[in-house]
Amino acid sequence: MEGMPKMNMQMSFHWGNEATILFTGWPNQTTGMYILALFFVFVLAFAKEALSVWPIIKQTTNPMVAGIAQTSVYSVRVGMGYLVMLAVMSFNVGIFIAAVAGHTFGDFVVKASSLALAKPSQPEV
C-alpha cells in the first residue's frame, strides 16, 4: 500500500471552499471557482427538474421518434441526477444547499407553470 496516493476526503459535512467537486482540482480552493461550482450545481439540479415535463409529444408524431425523444431526455435527466448526487457526495454544505435549492426552485417553476397553463386566469368582474 506504499505506492497508493493518500486520499484526503471529508467523510462528514463541512463548510468551506476546500472541496473537490466532480473533478480533481475543481473548484481549486479559490472563492470565485467555489461560487461557480455552487452556481453549476444549482443550474444542474434546476435543469433536471425542468426536463421532467419536457418534451410534450404530439399525438401525430411517429411512435418510434416519440419514444427515442422521450428516452433521450430521460437519459439526460438521469445523467444530471447522478452528477448532482456526485457533487453532493463531496459532503460540502454549500454544495448540498445549492443542490436542494436548485431542485426546489426547479420543481416550483415547473409546478407553477403547469398550474398557470392548466387553469387560465379568470377576468375580474
Salt bridges, closest charged atoms under 4 A:
GLU49 OE2 - HIS103 ND1 2.99
ASP107 OD1 - LYS111 NZ 3.08
